[in-house]
Amino acid sequence: MSSDASRSRASTDLLALGLTAVVVFVADQVTKALIVATLDVHQSVPVIGDLVVLWHVQNRGAAFGQFQDAAPLFYVVTLVAFGMIAYFQRAFAGRGTRLQMLLGLILGGTLGNLVDRLRLGYVTDFVSVGIGVIADGRALVGGRRARASDRLRGGELVSVRLSAPPDPTLQPEAIPLVVAYEDDSILIIDKPAGLVVHPSAGHDTGTLVHALLGRARDRGEPLGSVAGVGRPGIVHRLDKDTSGLLVVAKTDAAQASLMRQFGERTIEKEYVALARGQASASRGRIEAPVGCDPRDRQRMAVVAGGREAVTEYETLGSGGGYTLLALRPRSGRTHQLRAHLAYLDLPIAGDLRYGGGSGPGGLARQFLHATRLTLDRPLDDRRLGAWSELPADLAASLAVIGLTSDRLPVGVGAAVMEER
């Protein structure tokens, strides 16, 4: 082959690789932006049962989510990937544009993840696909466990069990829970402060998930599985040091129903917060986008280009330099209430991360309690309202400054509401 032909072929190869990489990179960033704008972190939407699930995750690890918060390892893996792409680009030179386009596909995805890591400190992941049903034995061919390498010749009977099995690494634990409401499809828990909802970096045991598994084991009851292994029954979360009501699904149908209600924003939540400072109005509506704080990646803040976030508030009382507020989030952004109140210069008492300082009486956790939860009961679609009184530490903190309100619920419970 002449040198001119070789150079032309090399140029064609590089063009195929480069154009493919650009298209994949742009598609990667656009789809991630759509997911970030549509789903809250850890929110999942089943597309085909557990076979295909849209699940917004902030992956701070490397190697498919392993080695969480190991940024140096991520960069090493990325450099190795770039080196391998460069090597194979030369090795495949002149063998056709399809191989170059395949390398461009890998390069575009790698660049997208690298940009995420450099810009945000994590990679936005959002698709859980059905290869997991093969790996954990839920896909059968002719009644036998399938392998990913199996080839179908035609005429085989393929069966798939969509519900995910329990994660074998999660061990049930005997952790007592306060139950506000329970039926055959859902469970509403009054979560105490200090209890993490699901396993994460640094919290391998002692979470609400472990407690739910222990309770389900002891009672012989199921937990919803459509959100994937590791989050049985979970459809939303509360921060570790936020107390209050949280709904859990016992069945896949209930979990799908609750996920739909959260997605359509028909579930109503009300929180009580004690803010440091005096609110300028007795009631109001905060419409301010929330995103990662560029100065501190452990915080959220009101930032240009953040995700739409809306919070309605009402003053329940004030005194001693504090304001007691009822908060109704109309969106579900991470740390939304804490970031919105800090934005108004009304940080939550006890919230050290967002400038609230120690609360009255030395309160060392944020004065934030999920006090009311209203949803359509999956069992029969009737409207259900649950309530939870302030826990002892928050009630004692409020007593120090002599604040009271007849709007605060008494006790913990739930009741079916009248038809709307």
N, C-alpha and C positions, 0 to 999 in steps of 0.2 A: 504494500500500500504506500502511495506517495506521501511525502511529508505534509503536503497541502491537505490531502484527504484525511490524514491522521489529525491534523490540527482542527479541521472542520468537524470531524467526529468527536474530538475532545470538547469542542465548543458546544456541540449539540448536547452532549452528555451533561455538561455543567449547566446548560440552560434548563434542561429537563429537571435536574436536581434542584436548581435554584427556584424555578417557578413553582414546583411542587411544594418546596419548603415554605415559600411565601404564602401560598394559598392555605396550607395547613395551619401556619402560624396565625394568620388573620382569622380563620374559622375557629381556631382554638380560643383566641382572645374574645371574639364576639360571643361564642356560646357560653363561655365562662361569665361574661358580663351579664348575659340574659339570666343565667342561673342566680347570680348574686342579686340581681334586681327582683327576682321572682320568689326565691326560697330563702328562708332564714337559715343560719348555720345550724346544722344537724336536722333540719326539716327534710323529710323524705316524702316522695309521692310515688306510690306503686303505679307502674305503667301496665305490666302484665304480671300480676301477683308479685312474687318474689323473684321472678325470672328477670325482669328488667325494672329497676327502680331508679328514679332520679333522687339523689341524696346529696345535699350540699355539705361538703366536708372541707375543712381547712387542714390540709395535710402538711404538718411540720416535719415530717420524716423523710426518709429516703428509701429506695428499694421497696416500692409498693407499700409505703406507710410504715415500714419498720424503722427502728432507731429514731424515735420521736425527738425533735429538737436537736438533732445531730447535724447542724448546718455544714460543718467541714466535710462530713462524709457525703452529703448531697453534692457538694461542689466537686469532690473527687470522682463520684460516679458520673457526673455531667462531663468532666474532662475526659474520662475514659470513653464515654459515648461519642464525644466529638472526635477523639482519636480513632476509634473504630470506624466511624463514618468516613473519615478522610482516607483510611487504609483501604476500605472496601470500594470507595469511589475510584481509586486508582486500579484496584484489582479487577473491577468490573468494567473498566474502560473499554469501549468498543464492543460490548456484548449486548447492546440494546438499551433503549431508553426506559424500558419497564423496570430494570434493576436500578437505574438511576432515580426513577420516580419513587421506588420503594425506599431508597436511602433518603430522598427528600421528605418523604412522609415521616420518617423517624427524626430527621433533623428539625422539621417544623415543630413537632411535638416537644422535642427536647428544648428548643429555644423558648417555646411558650411556657414551659415549666420553669426555666431559668429566669425569665422575665418576672414571673409571679414571685419567685423566691427573692429576687433582688428588690422588687418594688414593695412587696407586702410582708415578706418574711415567712411565707407559706405558699403551698401550691393549692389552687382551687380544684378539687375533684368533685364530680357530680354524677357519675354513672356507675351503678352496680349491675353488672350483666350476668347472664345465666351460666357462665363457666363454673360459678360456685356450685351450682346444682349438680354438676358432674363431679367436682372435687369431693363433695361431701356425701356422695352416694345417692342423691335424690333422682338421678336420671338412670333409667333402666332400659336396656335393649333386649327384647325377648325375655324379660324377667330377670336378666342378669345386670349387675352393676356395669355401667358404661365407663369407657375411658375417653379422654379428649382426642386420642389418636385413632379411635375407631372410625371405620368407614362403613357407611350404609350402602348395601347393594340393592335395596328395594324390597318391600314386602315385610320388613321387620316391624314389630310392634314396639313403639317407643312410648314410655310413660315417664312423666315428670311430677314429682311432688313439690309444689310451689312453696309450701310453708317451710321456713328454715328450721333445722333442728337446733337444740340448745348448744351454745358454745361450750365445748368440753372443758375449756380453761376457766369457766366461771363456776365457782362452787357456791351452792346455797349457804346462806348464813342466817343464824337466828338473831335477827335484829328487830326489836319491837317497833311496830308502826301504829300510829293513830289513824283510824279510818273514819272519814266524814260520811262516806256513802259507799254502798256496795250492792250490786245485783249480779246477774249471771254474765253480764258482758263487760262491765267496767268497775273500777275501784277508784275512789277519790281519797287520796292520802293527804294528811296534814303534816307536811314535811318539816322537821325541826331544822334550825340553823346548824350548820356544821356538817350536814349530810350531803355528800356529792351524789348527783343523780345517777351517772353511769361511769364505768371505768374509764380512766384517762391517764395521761402521764403522771406518775406519782400517786395514783389512787387505784391500785390493783385489787384492793379488798375494801370491805366496809362501806360499799355504796348502796344506794337505793335499789339498784338492780340486784345486788346480792341478797338484800332483804326480801325483795319480791320473789326471787327464786326460792328462798327458804320458806316463805309463806305458801307459795304455790305447791311446793313439795309436801309440806305438812298437811295441806288441805286436799291434795289430789286434784288441783285445778290447773288449767292451762294459762298461758300468757300469749298475747298477740305476737306474731313473728314477722309480719310483712315489712317491718322497718329494718330487718336484717339481724344476724346474730350479734350479740353484744349489747343489744337494746331491746330485750323482750318486754313488750307492753308499752314501751316509751313512745310518746307522741310530742312531748314538749319538755322543757326543763326549767328549773329555777337555779340561780347561782348558789354556790355552796353556802354562803352566809345569808341568803334570803330564805325566810321561812314561809309556810303557808300551803295553799291548796294546789295539788297537782293530780291530774287524771291519768289513769293507767288502763290500758285495754287488756281484757282477758282473752279475747278471741281475735282472729284475723279480721273478721267482718267488722267488729267494733273498732279495731285499730284503723282500718281503712275509712270508716265513717268519721272518726275523730280527726284523722289527717285531712279529710276533705273539708270538714268544718273549720279547721284552722286555716286551710288554704283559702277558703271563702270568707274568712274572718267573721263567722257567725257565732263563734265562741266568745263570750264576754268575760273579761277579767277585771277585777278591781283590786288595787293594792292600797295599803295605808303606809305613808312615809312621814317621818318627822324631818323637816328640812331646817337647816341652820339659816336664819334670816327671816325677813318679813315679805310675804307675797304681795305684789303690787295690786292684785285684783282678787276678788273672792272666788272667781272661777275663770277658766281660760282654756285655750287650745294651743299647744305647741306644735308647730309644723316646721321641722328643721331636719335636714338630712344627717344621718349618722353613719360614720365610717371609722376606720382605724385612726387613732391619734398619731399624726406624723412624728410627734416628739416622744411618744411612748407607746410601743406596740402592744403593751399589756392593757392599754385603755382604749375606750371608744370615745369619740368626740363629735360635735357638730362640725362637719367639714364640707367644703364645696365638693360636689361630685359624690357625696355619700349617698346611702340608700334612703329613699323616702321613709320618714318616720313621723308618726302623729301620736301625741299624748294629750288627753284631756285631764284637767285637774280641777279640784274643788277644795276650798279651804274648810276644814272642820273645826279649827280653833287655833289660837296663837297665844304665846306668852313666854317669858323668860328668854327672849331672843330666838324663839323657834316658831315654826308654823307646821301644824298637823294637816296633812293633805290626803285626799282620796285621789288616786291616780287610775285612769282608765286608758291603757295603751290601745290604740287602734291599728297598730302594726306590732311586729314582734322582733325587733332588732336586738342584737346582743347588747346588753347593758343599756338599753334604750332609756329607761326611767332614770338611771343614775347619770347618764350623759346629758339628758335633757334638763334635769334640775341643776346640774353643775353649770350648764350653759346659761341658765337664768340667774346664776350666782346664788342658788338656793341648794347647795350640796346637801346630801342626806347625812344626817347626824350619824356618826360612827363609821362613815364610809371613808376610810383613810386614803384609799386610792383616788377618790374623786374630790378630795379636799374638804370632807365633812368634819374631820377631827373627831376626837372622842365625844361620844354622846353624853347626855345628862346621866349623872350617876356613874360615870366611867364606862358607859356602854362601848364595847370594843368591836362591835360588828354593825353593819349598816342597819338602820332602823327602817326596814322594808319588809312588809308582810303581805303575802297574797291572801286577801281576806274574803274575796267572793269569786265564785266561778259559776258561770251559767252556760249550759250547753243543751243540745238535743240528745236525749238519751237514746243510744243506738238500739236498745231493746225494743222501743216502740215509737221513737221520734218525739216523745213528749218532752217539753221543756223542763229542765232540772236546774234548780238553784242550790248551791252549796255555800256554806259560810264557815269562817274560822275566827275565833276571838284572838286578840293579841296574846302571844306567849308571855310567860312570866317575866323574862328579861326586858321585853319592850314595855310591858305594863309598868314595871318598876321604874324604868327610865322616864316614862311619861309622868309618873307620880312625883318624881323629884322636882319637876317644874310646875306641878299642879294643873296639868292640862287634862281635860276630860271632854268627851263628846258622846251624845246619845246616838250618834250614827254608827258607832262601833258595835259589831255583832257580839252577842254573848253566847258562849259555848261553841261547839263544833258539831255540824250536822248538815242535812240537806233535805229538800222537799220538792215534790213535783209541783210546778207552777200552774196557775190557771191558763186555759187556752188563750193564745194570743189573738 
